[in-house]
């Protein structure tokens, strides 16, 4: 099964994904986690500003899909954490994978600017960073998510959200 966590930078995809991985891995050892930042680093696709343009983001998203596809064919569960702006690609995921569950981590951009865990939004607002999704690259929520979760202030903790994903996806733990 592929669990695809999508949302803006700082929304909590990786944090929730790590919790999900810790819980699911105990029951199903054939579970891995892929993070978009890690895949960018592996392919050295994180060193130039061109890598973060729409075209560069599409390359990374397609790589993530293909890695998930290889693992899916081997019956390995994947938790994929990615900032994906390509709705058509996510719609195609539903046909490509054996079982696919998409979770949109919905957090308002104003909350993310205040949270700014990576300093990304601050750099962008000071003109030091370009191609930031949610600011100068449009982000539209995915059209067909199976579950929408908020990580705004007052939201449940990451473990609770991870368990909600497992329950909603029908993953028995």
Secondary structure, DSSP 8 states (H G I E B T S, - for coil): -EEEEEE-TTSSHHHHHHHHHHHHHHH-SSEEEEEHHHHHHHTT-SSSGGGGSHHHHHHHHHHHHHHHHHHHHTT-EEEEEE----HHHHHHHHHHSSSEEEEEEE--HHHHHHH-TTSHHHHHHTTS----BTTTB-----TT-SEEEE-STT---HHHHHHHHHHHHT---
